[in-house]
Structures are given as C-alpha cells and as structure tokens.
Amino acid sequence: MIEKLDLISKDNLKENIEKLAELFPNCITESFDDNGDLKKSVDFDLLKQELSSEIVEGYQERYTLNWPGKKEAILRANSPISKTLRPDREDSVEFDKTKNLFIEGDNEDALKLLQENYLGAVKMIYIDPPYNTGKDFIYPDDYAESRDEYFQIK
C-alpha cells in the first residue's frame, strides 16, 4: 500500500502560538486570516505587559475587556507574594479525604497560590466577592439618584 505524503511543511507559527497559549492564555486572541476565517493570534501588547515589571504603553485594535486600572492589575497579578495557604482542619469535614477545597481570603492572593501547585488540576473556581454586605469597600456601590436628578441634562 502506498502511503499518501503530506506535502505541507510543519506550521511553526501555529505551533509557537499554541506554546504561548499554554504559558500566557490571556495573551491569545482571534483575528481574521486572508480568507476571512478566524485564527488564533498573539496580543503582543498584552504579552509585553505580562513580561514587564512596569506599565507598557501601546494599543492595537482588537476585542478586549478593559477597565480603569487594568494595567496595574496585570502588574499586581504578575508580582510575587510571600503568603501561604493554611488548612483549618478543625472546621474541615474529612479534610484528608476530600477532593474539594474552600479558601477564605483575598481572591488575587489565593489564585496566585493555587496557580503553581494546581495548574491544570482545578475543575472550577467560584469566587464570591463580599458585595453589599456592609463591609468596607474600595469601590463606591451606591449610585442612587432621584428621578429629577436622573432626567436632568448633564
């Protein structure tokens, strides 16, 4: 039987993008190729930011989720912390047998701590922010205004 040869060389670009996607999944986006088909692309501005310890300026047109302070958040997310997870065996139910983990604390710190030891092993993370619980907040969450204020031209 004659084996059909694949006459196309290896796609190094696609392979390299897949490698980057493993290391920096949030730096992978989609763009259109010459035929109008979607393909994976690298968001180089975001990749530069991921690899920098300072804010990197630059903008390229693309779909993004942006908010004020996002670049600072990326810097914080990439900065090391000196914290650890401490189990609470007294309040845990069957701690040594469970496949679930409840973590109470700062979301960003907990995710950083989980990233190294549990990368690829976590099926789901549910983050429940303490919203409208009467505690101190960084962000104001009371935007109530009267009907007259609402309809007033600003």
DSSP file (Angstrom, degrees, kcal/mol; ACC not computed):
  #  RESIDUE AA STRUCTURE BP1 BP2  ACC     N-H-->O    O-->H-N    N-H-->O    O-->H-N    TCO  KAPPA ALPHA  PHI   PSI    X-CA   Y-CA   Z-CA
    1    1 A M              0   0    0      0, 0.0     2,-0.5     0, 0.0     0, 0.0   0.000 360.0 360.0 360.0 132.8    0.0    0.0    0.0
    2    2 A I        -     0   0    0      1,-0.0     2,-0.4     0, 0.0     0, 0.0  -0.722 360.0-135.0 -87.8 128.7    1.3    3.4   -1.0
    3    3 A E        -     0   0    0     -2,-0.5     2,-0.4     1,-0.0    -1,-0.0  -0.678  17.6-123.7 -85.2 132.7    1.3    5.9    1.8
    4    4 A K        -     0   0    0     -2,-0.4     2,-0.3     1,-0.0    -1,-0.0  -0.617  27.3-137.0 -77.3 128.0    0.0    9.4    0.9
    5    5 A L        -     0   0    0     -2,-0.4     2,-0.8     2,-0.0    -1,-0.0  -0.637   6.7-129.5 -88.6 141.8    2.5   12.0    1.8
    6    6 A D        -     0   0    0     -2,-0.3    -1,-0.0     1,-0.1    -2,-0.0  -0.821  20.2-165.6 -87.4 111.8    1.6   15.3    3.4
    7    7 A L        +     0   0    0     -2,-0.8     2,-0.5     2,-0.0    -1,-0.1   0.148  58.0  93.6 -90.8  21.3    3.3   17.8    1.1
    8    8 A I  S    S-     0   0    0      3,-0.0     3,-0.1     1,-0.0    -2,-0.1  -0.949  73.4-127.8-115.1 132.0    3.0   20.7    3.5
    9    9 A S        -     0   0    0     -2,-0.5    -2,-0.0     1,-0.2     2,-0.0  -0.214  44.1 -72.6 -71.3 167.3    5.8   21.6    6.0
   10   10 A K        -     0   0    0      1,-0.1     2,-1.3     2,-0.0     3,-0.2  -0.316  43.1-123.6 -61.2 139.3    5.2   21.9    9.7
   11   11 A D     >  +     0   0    0      1,-0.2     4,-2.1    -3,-0.1     5,-0.2  -0.694  33.6 176.2 -88.3  89.2    3.3   25.1   10.7
   12   12 A N  H  > S+     0   0    0     -2,-1.3     4,-2.8     1,-0.2     5,-0.2   0.863  76.3  56.4 -63.5 -37.2    5.8   26.6   13.1
   13   13 A L  H  > S+     0   0    0      2,-0.2     4,-2.4     1,-0.2    -1,-0.2   0.948 109.1  45.0 -60.3 -49.7    3.8   29.7   13.6
   14   14 A K  H  > S+     0   0    0      1,-0.2     4,-2.1     2,-0.2    -1,-0.2   0.914 114.2  49.9 -61.2 -43.0    0.7   27.8   14.7
   15   15 A E  H  X S+     0   0    0     -4,-2.1     4,-1.9     1,-0.2    -1,-0.2   0.899 111.2  48.8 -63.2 -41.5    2.9   25.6   17.0
   16   16 A N  H  X S+     0   0    0     -4,-2.8     4,-2.5     2,-0.2    -1,-0.2   0.883 109.1  52.4 -67.3 -38.4    4.5   28.6   18.6
   17   17 A I  H  X S+     0   0    0     -4,-2.4     4,-2.3     1,-0.2    -1,-0.2   0.899 108.7  51.3 -63.6 -39.3    1.2   30.3   19.2
   18   18 A E  H  X S+     0   0    0     -4,-2.1     4,-1.5     2,-0.2    -2,-0.2   0.882 109.3  50.4 -64.0 -38.4    0.0   27.1   20.9
   19   19 A K  H  X S+     0   0    0     -4,-1.9     4,-1.5     2,-0.2    -2,-0.2   0.916 111.5  47.6 -65.1 -43.0    3.1   27.1   23.1
   20   20 A L  H  X S+     0   0    0     -4,-2.5     4,-4.0     1,-0.2    -2,-0.2   0.876 106.8  58.2 -64.1 -36.2    2.5   30.7   24.0
   21   21 A A  H  < S+     0   0    0     -4,-2.3    -1,-0.2     1,-0.2    -2,-0.2   0.848 104.0  52.0 -63.0 -33.8   -1.2   29.9   24.8
   22   22 A E  H  < S+     0   0    0     -4,-1.5    -1,-0.2     2,-0.2    -2,-0.2   0.894 120.0  33.8 -67.7 -39.5    0.0   27.3   27.3
   23   23 A L  H  < S+     0   0    0     -4,-1.5    -2,-0.2     1,-0.2    -3,-0.2   0.863 136.8  19.2 -83.9 -38.4    2.2   29.9   29.1
   24   24 A F    ><  +     0   0    0     -4,-4.0     3,-2.0    -5,-0.2    -1,-0.2  -0.608  65.5 167.8-134.4  71.0    0.1   33.0   28.6
   25   25 A P  G >  S+     0   0    0      0, 0.0     3,-1.2     0, 0.0    -1,-0.1   0.814  77.4  58.1 -60.5 -30.9   -3.5   32.1   27.7
   26   26 A N  G 3  S+     0   0    0      1,-0.2    -5,-0.1    20,-0.1    20,-0.1   0.579  97.1  63.9 -76.7  -6.4   -4.9   35.6   28.2
   27   27 A C  G <  S+     0   0    0     -3,-2.0    16,-3.5    -7,-0.2     2,-0.5   0.380  84.0  92.4 -94.4   3.1   -2.5   36.9   25.5
   28   28 A I  E <   +A   42   0A   0     -3,-1.2    14,-0.2    14,-0.2     2,-0.2  -0.852  50.7 160.5-100.6 131.3   -4.1   34.8   22.8
   29   29 A T  E     -A   41   0A   0     12,-2.9    12,-2.9    -2,-0.5     2,-0.4  -0.651  35.5-101.7-132.2-172.7   -6.9   36.4   20.8
   30   30 A E  E     +A   40   0A   0     10,-0.2     2,-0.3    -2,-0.2    33,-0.3  -0.918  34.6 168.8-119.0 147.2   -8.6   35.9   17.5
   31   31 A S  E     -A   39   0A   0      8,-2.4     8,-2.7    -2,-0.4     2,-0.4  -0.908  36.4 -99.1-143.2 172.2   -8.1   37.6   14.2
   32   32 A F  E     -A   38   0A   0     -2,-0.3     6,-0.2     6,-0.2     2,-0.1  -0.795  30.7-144.3 -98.1 137.5   -9.1   37.1   10.6
   33   33 A D    >   -     0   0    0      4,-2.9     3,-1.9    -2,-0.4    -1,-0.0  -0.199  42.9 -81.6 -84.6-173.9   -6.8   35.5    8.1
   34   34 A D  T 3  S+     0   0    0      1,-0.3    -1,-0.1     2,-0.1    -2,-0.0   0.744 131.6  52.8 -63.1 -23.9   -6.6   36.4    4.4
   35   35 A N  T 3  S-     0   0    0      2,-0.1    -1,-0.3     3,-0.0     3,-0.1   0.426 120.1-107.3 -90.8   0.6   -9.7   34.2    3.6
   36   36 A G  S <  S+     0   0    0     -3,-1.9     2,-0.3     1,-0.3    -2,-0.1   0.575  76.3 135.8  84.3   9.0  -11.8   35.8    6.3
   37   37 A D        -     0   0    0      1,-0.1    -4,-2.9    -5,-0.0    -1,-0.3  -0.643  60.1-107.2 -89.5 148.1  -11.5   32.8    8.6
   38   38 A L  E     +A   32   0A   0     -2,-0.3     2,-0.3    -6,-0.2    -6,-0.2  -0.493  42.6 174.3 -72.6 141.6  -10.8   33.2   12.3
   39   39 A K  E     -A   31   0A   0     -8,-2.7    -8,-2.4    -2,-0.2     2,-0.2  -0.971  36.5 -97.2-141.9 157.5   -7.4   32.2   13.6
   40   40 A K  E     +A   30   0A   0     -2,-0.3     2,-0.3   -10,-0.2   -10,-0.2  -0.547  45.9 179.3 -74.0 140.1   -5.6   32.4   16.9
   41   41 A S  E     -A   29   0A   0    -12,-2.9   -12,-2.9    -2,-0.2     2,-0.5  -0.918  28.7-111.4-137.6 163.0   -3.3   35.4   17.2
   42   42 A V  E     -A   28   0A   0     -2,-0.3     2,-1.3   -14,-0.2   -14,-0.2  -0.846  16.6-141.0 -98.6 130.1   -0.9   36.8   19.8
   43   43 A D     >  -     0   0    0    -16,-3.5     4,-2.4    -2,-0.5     5,-0.2  -0.765  22.6-174.2 -86.0  93.7   -1.8   40.0   21.5
   44   44 A F  H  > S+     0   0    0     -2,-1.3     4,-2.8     1,-0.2     5,-0.2   0.822  77.8  57.4 -66.3 -32.6    1.7   41.4   21.6
   45   45 A D  H  > S+     0   0    0      2,-0.2     4,-1.8     1,-0.2    -1,-0.2   0.936 111.8  42.1 -61.5 -44.7    0.8   44.5   23.7
   46   46 A L  H  > S+     0   0    0      2,-0.2     4,-2.6     1,-0.2    -2,-0.2   0.875 112.7  53.6 -70.2 -36.9   -0.6   42.2   26.4
   47   47 A L  H  X S+     0   0    0     -4,-2.4     4,-1.5     2,-0.2    -2,-0.2   0.911 107.5  51.5 -63.0 -41.8    2.3   39.8   26.1
   48   48 A K  H  < S+     0   0    0     -4,-2.8    -1,-0.2     1,-0.2    -2,-0.2   0.915 111.0  48.4 -58.7 -42.4    4.7   42.7   26.6
   49   49 A Q  H >< S+     0   0    0     -4,-1.8     3,-1.4     1,-0.2    -2,-0.2   0.901 108.2  53.6 -65.8 -40.5    2.8   43.7   29.7
   50   50 A E  H 3< S+     0   0    0     -4,-2.6    -1,-0.2     1,-0.3    -2,-0.2   0.806 112.8  44.9 -62.4 -29.0    2.9   40.1   31.0
   51   51 A L  T 3< S+     0   0    0     -4,-1.5     2,-0.3    -3,-0.2    -1,-0.3   0.240 103.4  81.9-100.5  12.4    6.7   40.1   30.6
   52   52 A S    <   -     0   0    0     -3,-1.4     4,-0.1    -5,-0.1    26,-0.1  -0.878  60.8-153.3-120.8 150.6    7.3   43.5   32.1
   53   53 A S  S    S+     0   0    0     -2,-0.3     2,-0.3     2,-0.1    -1,-0.1   0.296  85.8  55.3 -99.2   8.2    7.6   44.8   35.7
   54   54 A E  S    S-     0   0    0     -5,-0.1     2,-0.2    21,-0.0    -2,-0.1  -0.901 102.3 -81.8-132.8 162.9    6.4   48.3   34.6
   55   55 A I        -     0   0    0     -2,-0.3     2,-0.5     1,-0.0    -2,-0.1  -0.484  43.1-150.8 -68.1 130.4    3.4   49.6   32.7
   56   56 A V        -     0   0    0     -2,-0.2     2,-0.2   -11,-0.1    -7,-0.1  -0.900   6.8-146.2-105.5 127.4    3.8   49.1   29.0
   57   57 A E        +     0   0    0     -2,-0.5     2,-0.2     2,-0.0    -8,-0.0  -0.559  44.3 100.2 -88.7 156.3    2.0   51.6   26.7
   58   58 A G        -     0   0    0     -2,-0.2     2,-0.4     2,-0.0    -2,-0.1  -0.461  41.7-148.6 141.7 149.3    0.6   50.7   23.3
   59   59 A Y        -     0   0    0     -2,-0.2     2,-0.4     2,-0.0    -2,-0.0  -0.992   8.7-177.1-147.9 137.1   -2.7   49.9   21.7
   60   60 A Q        -     0   0    0     -2,-0.4     2,-0.2     2,-0.0    -2,-0.0  -0.993  41.0-102.4-130.0 137.8   -3.7   47.7   18.8
   61   61 A E        +     0   0    0     -2,-0.4     2,-0.3     3,-0.0    -2,-0.0  -0.429  69.4 116.1 -66.0 125.9   -7.3   47.5   17.6
   62   62 A R  S    S-     0   0    0     -2,-0.2     2,-0.4   -31,-0.0   -31,-0.1  -0.962  71.0 -73.0-172.8 169.9   -8.9   44.3   18.8
   63   63 A Y        +     0   0    0     -2,-0.3     2,-0.3   -33,-0.3   -33,-0.1  -0.675  62.3 160.3 -77.9 130.0  -11.7   43.0   21.0
   64   64 A T        -     0   0    0     -2,-0.4     2,-0.6   -35,-0.0    -2,-0.0  -0.959  44.8-127.9-145.6 163.0  -10.8   43.5   24.7
   65   65 A L        +     0   0    0     -2,-0.3     2,-0.3     2,-0.0    -2,-0.0  -0.963  43.7 175.7-111.3 110.0  -12.2   43.7   28.1
   66   66 A N        +     0   0    0     -2,-0.6    -2,-0.0     4,-0.0     0, 0.0  -0.834  15.7 163.9-120.5 154.2  -10.9   46.9   29.6
   67   67 A W    >   -     0   0    0     -2,-0.3     3,-1.8     0, 0.0     4,-0.2  -0.964  50.6 -79.8-157.5 156.2  -11.4   48.9   32.8
   68   68 A P  T 3  S+     0   0    0      0, 0.0    -2,-0.0     0, 0.0     0, 0.0  -0.406 118.9  23.9 -60.0 131.4   -9.5   51.7   34.5
   69   69 A G  T 3> S+     0   0    0     -2,-0.1     4,-2.2     3,-0.0     5,-0.1   0.514  80.3 128.3  91.9   5.9   -6.6   50.2   36.4
   70   70 A K  H <> S+     0   0    0     -3,-1.8     4,-2.2     1,-0.2     5,-0.2   0.908  73.2  50.2 -62.9 -42.2   -6.3   47.0   34.2
   71   71 A K  H  > S+     0   0    0      1,-0.2     4,-2.1    -4,-0.2    -1,-0.2   0.907 111.3  48.6 -64.3 -40.0   -2.6   47.5   33.5
   72   72 A E  H  > S+     0   0    0      1,-0.2     4,-2.6     2,-0.2    -1,-0.2   0.883 109.5  53.7 -64.1 -37.0   -1.9   48.0   37.3
   73   73 A A  H  X S+     0   0    0     -4,-2.2     4,-2.7     2,-0.2    -2,-0.2   0.885 107.1  50.8 -64.5 -38.5   -4.0   44.8   37.9
   74   74 A I  H  X S+     0   0    0     -4,-2.2     4,-1.7     2,-0.2    -1,-0.2   0.912 110.1  50.0 -64.9 -41.9   -1.8   42.9   35.4
   75   75 A L  H  X S+     0   0    0     -4,-2.1     4,-0.8     1,-0.2    -2,-0.2   0.934 113.0  46.4 -60.6 -45.2    1.3   44.1   37.2
   76   76 A R  H >< S+     0   0    0     -4,-2.6     3,-0.7     1,-0.2    -2,-0.2   0.904 109.9  53.8 -63.1 -41.3   -0.1   43.0   40.6
   77   77 A A  H 3< S+     0   0    0     -4,-2.7    -1,-0.2     1,-0.2    -2,-0.2   0.836 112.6  44.1 -63.6 -31.9   -1.1   39.7   39.2
   78   78 A N  H 3< S+     0   0    0     -4,-1.7    -1,-0.2    -5,-0.2    -2,-0.2   0.546  93.0  98.3 -90.7  -7.8    2.4   39.0   38.0
   79   79 A S  S << S-     0   0    0     -4,-0.8     2,-0.0    -3,-0.7   -26,-0.0  -0.586  78.4-112.6 -83.1 143.5    4.1   40.2   41.1
   80   80 A P        -     0   0    0      0, 0.0     2,-0.3     0, 0.0    -1,-0.1  -0.318  27.8-157.1 -71.8 155.5    5.3   37.6   43.6
   81   81 A I        -     0   0    0      2,-0.1     2,-0.4    28,-0.1     0, 0.0  -0.908  16.6-140.0-126.8 158.3    3.7   37.3   47.1
   82   82 A S        +     0   0    0     -2,-0.3     2,-0.3     2,-0.0     0, 0.0  -0.585  62.8 110.3-117.7  68.4    5.1   35.8   50.3
   83   83 A K        -     0   0    0     -2,-0.4     2,-0.3    26,-0.1    -2,-0.1  -0.826  45.5-157.2-131.6 169.7    2.0   34.1   51.6
   84   84 A T        -     0   0    0     -2,-0.3     2,-0.4     2,-0.0    -2,-0.0  -0.971  24.6-107.3-145.9 160.1    0.9   30.5   52.0
   85   85 A L        -     0   0    0     -2,-0.3    18,-0.0    28,-0.1    25,-0.0  -0.765  31.2-161.6 -88.3 135.2   -2.4   28.5   52.4
   86   86 A R        -     0   0    0     -2,-0.4     2,-0.1     2,-0.0    -2,-0.0  -0.971  14.2-132.5-121.2 118.9   -3.0   27.2   55.9
   87   87 A P        -     0   0    0      0, 0.0     2,-0.7     0, 0.0     3,-0.1  -0.389   3.7-147.0 -70.4 145.9   -5.5   24.4   56.3
   88   88 A D     >  +     0   0    0      1,-0.2     4,-0.7    -2,-0.1     3,-0.3  -0.792  23.2 173.3-110.2  84.3   -8.2   24.7   59.0
   89   89 A R  T  4 S+     0   0    0     -2,-0.7     3,-0.3     1,-0.2     6,-0.2   0.809  71.7  60.6 -66.2 -31.2   -8.5   21.0   60.0
   90   90 A E  T  4 S+     0   0    0      1,-0.2    -1,-0.2    -3,-0.1    -2,-0.0   0.907 112.8  35.4 -64.5 -42.1  -10.9   21.7   62.9
   91   91 A D  T  4 S+     0   0    0     -3,-0.3    -1,-0.2     2,-0.1     2,-0.2   0.470 101.2  99.3 -91.5  -1.8  -13.6   23.3   60.8
   92   92 A S     <  -     0   0    0     -4,-0.7     2,-0.6    -3,-0.3     3,-0.2  -0.545  69.2-133.5 -85.6 150.6  -13.0   21.0   57.8
   93   93 A V  S    S-     0   0    0      1,-0.2     5,-0.1    -2,-0.2     4,-0.1  -0.928  85.0 -21.5-104.2 117.7  -15.1   17.9   57.1
   94   94 A E  S >> S-     0   0    0     -2,-0.6     4,-1.8    -5,-0.1     3,-1.4   0.926  78.4-178.6  48.5  55.3  -13.0   14.8   56.2
   95   95 A F  T 34 S+     0   0    0      1,-0.3    -1,-0.1    -6,-0.2     3,-0.1   0.852  74.6  50.2 -53.7 -42.6  -10.0   17.1   55.3
   96   96 A D  T 34 S+     0   0    0      1,-0.2    -1,-0.3    -7,-0.1    -2,-0.1   0.659 117.7  39.3 -75.3 -14.9   -7.7   14.2   54.3
   97   97 A K  T <4 S+     0   0    0     -3,-1.4    -1,-0.2    -4,-0.1    -2,-0.2   0.631  90.1 106.6-106.5 -18.3  -10.3   12.5   52.1
   98   98 A T     <  -     0   0    0     -4,-1.8    -4,-0.0    -5,-0.1    -3,-0.0  -0.225  49.6-161.6 -69.7 151.9  -12.0   15.5   50.3
   99   99 A K  S    S+     0   0    0      2,-0.0     2,-0.3     0, 0.0    -1,-0.1   0.247  72.6  80.6-106.9   7.5  -11.4   16.4   46.7
  100  100 A N        -     0   0    0     -5,-0.1     2,-0.4     2,-0.0    -2,-0.1  -0.803  61.1-159.1-115.5 156.2  -12.7   19.9   47.4
  101  101 A L        -     0   0    0     -2,-0.3     2,-0.5     2,-0.0    -2,-0.0  -0.995   3.7-160.0-139.2 129.3  -11.0   22.9   48.9
  102  102 A F        -     0   0    0     -2,-0.4     2,-0.5     2,-0.0    -2,-0.0  -0.947  13.5-170.7-109.2 124.5  -12.6   26.0   50.4
  103  103 A I        -     0   0    0     -2,-0.5     2,-0.5     2,-0.1    -2,-0.0  -0.966   6.7-165.4-120.3 128.5  -10.3   29.1   50.6
  104  104 A E        +     0   0    0     -2,-0.5     2,-0.3     6,-0.0    -2,-0.0  -0.956  49.7  58.8-112.6 125.3  -11.2   32.2   52.5
  105  105 A G  S    S-     0   0    0     -2,-0.5     2,-0.3     4,-0.0    -2,-0.1  -0.986  91.0 -10.6 156.4-163.0   -9.1   35.3   51.8
  106  106 A D     >  -     0   0    0     -2,-0.3     4,-2.6     1,-0.1     5,-0.2  -0.515  53.9-142.0 -70.4 127.9   -8.1   37.7   49.1
  107  107 A N  H  > S+     0   0    0     -2,-0.3     4,-2.6     1,-0.2     5,-0.2   0.916  98.7  49.6 -58.0 -47.2   -9.1   36.3   45.6
  108  108 A E  H  > S+     0   0    0      1,-0.2     4,-2.0     2,-0.2    -1,-0.2   0.921 113.2  45.9 -61.8 -45.1   -5.9   37.5   43.9
  109  109 A D  H  > S+     0   0    0      2,-0.2     4,-2.3     1,-0.2    -1,-0.2   0.921 112.8  50.3 -64.0 -44.1   -3.6   36.0   46.5
  110  110 A A  H  X S+     0   0    0     -4,-2.6     4,-2.2     1,-0.2    -2,-0.2   0.912 110.3  49.6 -62.1 -42.7   -5.5   32.7   46.6
  111  111 A L  H  X S+     0   0    0     -4,-2.6     4,-1.9     1,-0.2    -1,-0.2   0.883 109.9  51.3 -65.0 -38.0   -5.3   32.4   42.8
  112  112 A K  H  X S+     0   0    0     -4,-2.0     4,-0.9    -5,-0.2    -1,-0.2   0.921 111.5  47.5 -62.6 -43.3   -1.6   33.1   42.8
  113  113 A L  H  X S+     0   0    0     -4,-2.3     4,-0.8     1,-0.2    -2,-0.2   0.858 114.4  46.4 -68.1 -34.7   -1.0   30.4   45.4
  114  114 A L  H  X S+     0   0    0     -4,-2.2     4,-2.6    -5,-0.2    -1,-0.2   0.810  98.2  73.4 -74.9 -29.9   -3.2   27.9   43.5
  115  115 A Q  H  X S+     0   0    0     -4,-1.9     4,-0.7     1,-0.2    -1,-0.2   0.879  98.6  41.6 -56.6 -45.9   -1.6   28.6   40.1
  116  116 A E  H  < S+     0   0    0     -4,-0.9     3,-0.2     1,-0.2    -1,-0.2   0.942 124.8  31.0 -71.8 -47.1    1.7   26.9   40.7
  117  117 A N  H  < S+     0   0    0     -4,-0.8    -2,-0.2     1,-0.2    -1,-0.2   0.724 128.5  36.1 -87.2 -21.1    0.6   23.7   42.5
  118  118 A Y  H >X S+     0   0    0     -4,-2.6     3,-2.5    -5,-0.1     4,-1.0   0.245  74.9 143.6-117.6  13.5   -2.8   23.2   41.0
  119  119 A L  T 3< S+     0   0    0     -4,-0.7    -4,-0.1     1,-0.3    -3,-0.0  -0.350  82.5   4.6 -58.6 123.7   -2.2   24.3   37.4
  120  120 A G  T 34 S+     0   0    0     -2,-0.1    -1,-0.3     2,-0.1    -5,-0.0   0.377 118.4  81.5  83.3  -4.2   -4.3   22.1   35.1
  121  121 A A  T <4  +     0   0    0     -3,-2.5     2,-0.4     2,-0.0    -2,-0.2   0.585  64.7  94.2-107.6 -14.0   -5.9   20.2   38.1
  122  122 A V     <  -     0   0    0     -4,-1.0     3,-0.1     1,-0.2    -2,-0.1  -0.681  46.4-174.6 -87.3 128.6   -8.7   22.7   39.0
  123  123 A K        +     0   0    0     -2,-0.4     2,-0.3     1,-0.3    -1,-0.2   0.814  69.6   0.8 -88.7 -34.1  -12.1   21.9   37.5
  124  124 A M        -     0   0    0      2,-0.0     2,-0.4     0, 0.0    -1,-0.3  -0.986  51.8-162.6-156.9 142.9  -13.9   25.0   38.8
  125  125 A I        -     0   0    0     -2,-0.3     2,-0.6    -3,-0.1    -3,-0.0  -0.997   9.6-165.2-125.4 126.6  -13.2   28.1   40.9
  126  126 A Y        -     0   0    0     -2,-0.4     2,-0.6     2,-0.0    -2,-0.0  -0.953   5.4-166.1-111.9 116.5  -16.2   30.0   42.3
  127  127 A I        -     0   0    0     -2,-0.6    -2,-0.0     2,-0.0   -20,-0.0  -0.908   3.4-171.1-106.9 120.8  -15.3   33.5   43.6
  128  128 A D        -     0   0    0     -2,-0.6    -2,-0.0     2,-0.0   -21,-0.0  -0.870  12.7-153.0-112.9  97.4  -17.9   35.1   45.7
  129  129 A P        -     0   0    0      0, 0.0     2,-2.4     0, 0.0    -2,-0.0  -0.384  27.3-110.7 -70.1 149.4  -17.0   38.7   46.3
  130  130 A P    >   +     0   0    0      0, 0.0     3,-0.6     0, 0.0     2,-0.4  -0.443  55.3 170.7 -77.8  71.9  -18.2   40.4   49.5
  131  131 A Y  T 3   -     0   0    0     -2,-2.4     6,-0.0     1,-0.2     0, 0.0  -0.726  59.4  -7.9 -94.6 130.5  -20.6   42.6   47.7
  132  132 A N  T 3  S+     0   0    0     -2,-0.4    -1,-0.2     3,-0.1     5,-0.0   0.867  89.2 127.8  57.3  42.1  -23.2   44.7   49.5
  133  133 A T  S <  S-     0   0    0     -3,-0.6    -2,-0.1     2,-0.1    -1,-0.1   0.401  82.7-105.0-104.9   1.2  -22.5   43.0   52.9
  134  134 A G  S    S+     0   0    0      1,-0.3     2,-0.1    -4,-0.1     3,-0.1   0.499  80.9 125.3  89.5   3.2  -22.0   46.3   54.8
  135  135 A K  S    S-     0   0    0     -5,-0.2    -1,-0.3     1,-0.1     2,-0.2  -0.345  73.2 -75.2 -87.7 174.0  -18.2   45.9   54.9
  136  136 A D        -     0   0    0     -2,-0.1     2,-0.3    -3,-0.1    -1,-0.1  -0.471  52.6-164.2 -70.0 139.2  -15.6   48.5   53.8
  137  137 A F        -     0   0    0     -2,-0.2     4,-0.0     1,-0.1    -6,-0.0  -0.924  28.3-148.0-125.9 151.0  -15.3   48.7   50.0
  138  138 A I  S    S+     0   0    0     -2,-0.3    -1,-0.1     1,-0.1    -2,-0.0   0.846  90.5  55.7 -77.8 -37.1  -12.7   50.2   47.7
  139  139 A Y  S    S-     0   0    0      2,-0.0     2,-0.2     1,-0.0    -1,-0.1  -0.807  89.0-120.4-102.9 135.0  -15.4   51.0   45.1
  140  140 A P        -     0   0    0      0, 0.0    -2,-0.1     0, 0.0     3,-0.0  -0.518  28.6-179.1 -68.6 137.5  -18.5   53.1   45.8
  141  141 A D        +     0   0    0     -2,-0.2     2,-0.7     1,-0.1    -2,-0.0   0.195  52.3  90.9-125.7  16.9  -21.6   51.0   45.1
  142  142 A D        +     0   0    0      1,-0.1    -1,-0.1     2,-0.1     0, 0.0  -0.875  35.4 156.4-117.2  99.6  -24.4   53.4   45.8
  143  143 A Y        +     0   0    0     -2,-0.7    -1,-0.1     2,-0.1     2,-0.1   0.002  22.9 145.8-109.5  26.6  -25.4   55.2   42.7
  144  144 A A        +     0   0    0      1,-0.0     2,-0.3     0, 0.0    -2,-0.1  -0.375  18.0 168.9 -67.8 141.0  -28.9   56.1   43.7
  145  145 A E        -     0   0    0     -2,-0.1    -2,-0.1     3,-0.0     5,-0.0  -0.982  35.4 -98.8-148.2 156.8  -30.3   59.4   42.5
  146  146 A S     >  -     0   0    0     -2,-0.3     4,-2.3     1,-0.1     5,-0.1  -0.220  36.7-107.5 -72.1 166.0  -33.7   61.0   42.4
  147  147 A R  H  > S+     0   0    0      1,-0.2     4,-2.1     2,-0.2     5,-0.2   0.898 121.4  51.9 -60.2 -42.0  -36.0   61.0   39.4
  148  148 A D  H  > S+     0   0    0      1,-0.2     4,-0.8     2,-0.2    -1,-0.2   0.903 109.9  48.5 -63.0 -41.5  -35.3   64.7   38.9
  149  149 A E  H  4 S+     0   0    0      1,-0.2     3,-0.5     2,-0.2    -1,-0.2   0.893 109.8  53.7 -64.2 -39.2  -31.6   64.2   39.0
  150  150 A Y  H  < S+     0   0    0     -4,-2.3    -2,-0.2     1,-0.2    -1,-0.2   0.910 113.3  40.8 -62.4 -43.7  -31.8   61.3   36.5
  151  151 A F  H  < S+     0   0    0     -4,-2.1     2,-0.2    -5,-0.1    -1,-0.2   0.502  89.3 110.7 -87.0  -3.5  -33.7   63.3   33.9
  152  152 A Q  S  < S-     0   0    0     -4,-0.8     2,-0.3    -3,-0.5    -3,-0.0  -0.535  76.2-116.1 -72.0 134.7  -31.6   66.5   34.4
  153  153 A I              0   0    0     -2,-0.2    -1,-0.1     1,-0.1    -2,-0.1  -0.559 360.0 360.0 -74.4 129.6  -29.3   67.2   31.4
  154  154 A K              0   0    0     -2,-0.3    -1,-0.1    -3,-0.0    -2,-0.0   0.410 360.0 360.0-106.0 360.0  -25.7   67.0   32.4
